[in-house]
């Protein structure tokens, strides 16, 4: 059928067909071997026209192994033959320890396709495709395939699925039936979920300044400064040892003296000072504390009576009393980094910060200050407060450990359902978890406890936003660049790659592309994905539902994969309108 090579380019070659020979077989995508005495090049038929075929050069077969990429070209005299049946494993992989069955190849004689599990799950991955193209089913099937393999027991695996719409519960709820050592955990923000999962709860004190800024939707550096002060104060206000009490008294006294010598009227000064005591007070220093004068006593609140000259009637006594609590040495005091506190404690700390630092009296920053105050109060009294209602103090390792192991059960899959909260809050939750996992993994033996984070609707969370402007970094950019060496691996699942951070996509090594049709998305992944070819892009445009194009470090060559349907299925199918419209 094949006569000779008539043209060799950088990545392709043209082969003349034998004259007058009828092409009786479907040769599109047929794998060919172009053999010279010293080398064998693997190629794939990509076009047929005018008695010649155009082939794409894929790589070199050397010592019985396939090496992707072509440095040495075939000669014009190279022998041309079809890939033999026993050689197909060179490109589709084979069943062995460390190989994951993905599906079958519709082109390569229906051969099963295996990916290198180390390469696939030790590197960041993108899973893109239109709505309804089969992404959720594909993800569910791939993870199910990991656990149904009787010759492979991933007991210590840690898959965290951030599920934007509650799709995956049904796909993994029976994980324990595969092996009694496997366990699935369902955490949810949806208190009305039919799946009766555990309510997601996060220890508030494990949040850092950046986490709190995300939670309160901070947008300016002024707000970051306020949050930084608030986070320091709340750790003090929530403690009751001797040094903490001395420091509280020092802070209260310093704030009162600042207010007393401001240019406000006495009534405004009194209101602010009383507000400070409402936010923070001690047994020694509060509005009912007894103040000793010369031959008489007053309760502290009585010292703030205003005389006819608009002055505090006991201002001299008041000044002497307040000054005795001020200790300049305590300005160097740093509270414990971690200490139990609640949202109401945080609100008191913010109120103290705003009053004591004069943020509410400064017209240039008043809007920033009051916005934070309103945001935090809304969180304290709102429905999202319950997600931070953690009853006992835990460290980061204890918290993450309790997510993974509980009641002597090791959870291999933890599904965090975010369907009942708005996008802004969901984004904060996802980023908080990502940061906690990254910080934890940096403190243990490098790569000793890998976490695979799957982000459904990733375009909601992994985007180019103002984090870098405010904090100097974006947690997902950092994970994309550094996470792999610590065992923090992200998989981005999305129908809108154009909305995802280009930095993160550029650091991904594996891609499963389901059918995509939007020109902007296709153009975007063409620019962002390294080494993607025009031929690869064209292949995905004609994919059927449930089929995907797999390529990257986990694959020998770009392959069309026909995935089996997951069993059980995720809840990702479209609404059955016929049944709903006709059901009475």
Order of alpha helices (4+ residues) and beta strands (2+ residues): beta-beta-beta-beta-beta-beta-beta-alpha-beta-beta-alpha-beta-alpha-beta-alpha-alpha-beta-beta-alpha-alpha-alpha-alpha-beta-beta-alpha-alpha-alpha-alpha-beta-beta-beta-alpha-beta-alpha-alpha-beta-alpha-beta-alpha-alpha-beta-beta-alpha
